[in-house]
């Protein structure tokens, strides 16, 4: 089974065991799993299946987009499907920290 871009990014970023990574993402992002994001003035709420995460923008030190995946770098970062992050949200997060604009 070929890796999805999200699984591939996770494995490259954290050098994780392939079977463990696939099991983790299968549990969080199985077909039919509800995924959503809400962007407020100071934080984003990410909902992946039964897992909910609040990420304060001040904790984000960089945003990278690759192969349909958004990688948030910083204190409580992670890799998320690009579909959860519309262009306006990425622009807003980058605008809060001008040094972030160069990270792709």
LOTOR-506966 format. One line per 2 residues: number of its first residue (from 1); their letters; for each residue x, y, z of C-alpha. Coordinates in steps of 0.02 Angstrom, whole numbers, plus 32768, in hexadecimal, padded with zeros to 4 digits. Each point is the difference from the previous one (the first is absolute). Layout:
% LOTOR-506966
NUM> A> X Y Z  ...
END
This chain:
% LOTOR-506966
1> XX> 8000 8000 8000  8049 80A8 7FCD
3> XX> 8011 8088 8082  7F8E 8096 7FF7
5> XX> 805B 80A7 7FFA  7FD2 801E 80B6
7> XX> 8046 7F58 803A  809C 801B 7F97
9> XX> 801E 80AD 804A  7FE8 7FBE 80B0
11> XX> 807C 7F73 7FE2  8083 8074 7FB4
13> XX> 7FEC 8084 8086  8003 7F8F 8099
15> XX> 805A 7F68 7FB6  7F77 7F90 8041
17> XX> 7FE8 7F46 7FE8  7F93 7FE8 7F63
19> XX> 7F88 7F82 804F  7FE8 806B 809B
21> XX> 7FE5 809D 7F98  7F80 7FAA 7F91
23> XX> 7FA2 7FBE 8099  8000 80AD 804F
25> XX> 7FBA 8055 7F64  7F86 7F73 7FDE
27> XX> 7FB7 801A 80AD  7FF9 80BF 7FEE
29> XX> 7FD4 800F 7F48  7FA2 7F64 7FCA
31> XX> 7F89 8014 7F6D  7F64 805C 803A
33> XX> 8058 8051 8093  7FC9 80B3 8022
35> XX> 808D 807D 7FE9  7FE9 80B9 801B
37> XX> 805D 809E 802C  7FC3 80A3 804B
39> XX> 806C 809B 7FFC  7FE6 8082 8087
41> XX> 805D 80A2 801F  8088 7FB1 806D
43> XX> 7FF6 7F43 7FE5  7FCB 7F74 7F8C
45> XX> 7F96 7F6E 8039  8026 7F61 7F9F
47> XX> 7F88 7F6D 8009  8040 7F59 7FBC
49> XX> 7F87 7F75 802D  7FF7 7FF7 80BE
51> XX> 809D 806B 8015  7FEE 80BB 8018
53> XX> 8092 8076 800B  800B 80BB 8020
55> XX> 809A 8051 7FB7  8024 80B3 8032
57> XX> 804A 8063 7F71  8088 8047 8071
59> XX> 8043 7F4E 8013  8018 7FEB 7F45
61> XX> 80AF 802B 7FC1  7FE7 7FC9 7F4C
63> XX> 7F84 7FBE 7F80  8036 7F8B 7F76
65> XX> 7F92 7FBD 7F75  8035 7F64 7FA3
67> XX> 7FA2 7F7B 7F9D  7F54 802D 8042
69> XX> 803C 800C 80B4  8011 8097 8072
71> XX> 808A 7FEF 8080  7FF7 8076 8094
73> XX> 80A7 8016 8056  800F 8036 80B3
75> XX> 7FCD 7FD2 80B0  7F63 7F9E 7FD4
77> XX> 8013 7FE7 7F45  7FD5 7F6D 7F94
79> XX> 7FD4 7FCC 7F50  7F4E 8014 7FC0
81> XX> 7FA2 7FE7 7F5C  800E 809B 7F92
83> XX> 7F43 7FFE 7FE9  7FEC 8036 80B6
85> XX> 8065 809F 7FE3  7FB5 807A 7F82
87> XX> 8074 8082 7FB5  7FB9 808B 806F
89> XX> 802C 7F9E 809E  80B3 7FE1 7FC9
91> XX> 8014 80B7 7FCF  7FB9 8037 80A9
93> XX> 8074 7F8E 8063  8097 803B 7F9C
95> XX> 7FCE 80B7 8012  8004 7FF2 80BD
97> XX> 80B9 7FD8 7FF5  8055 8057 7F6E
99> XX> 8099 7F8F 8010  7F91 7F6E 7FD2
101> XX> 7FD8 803E 7F52  809D 7FB3 7FB5
103> XX> 7FE0 7F4F 8040  7FAE 7F98 7F77
END
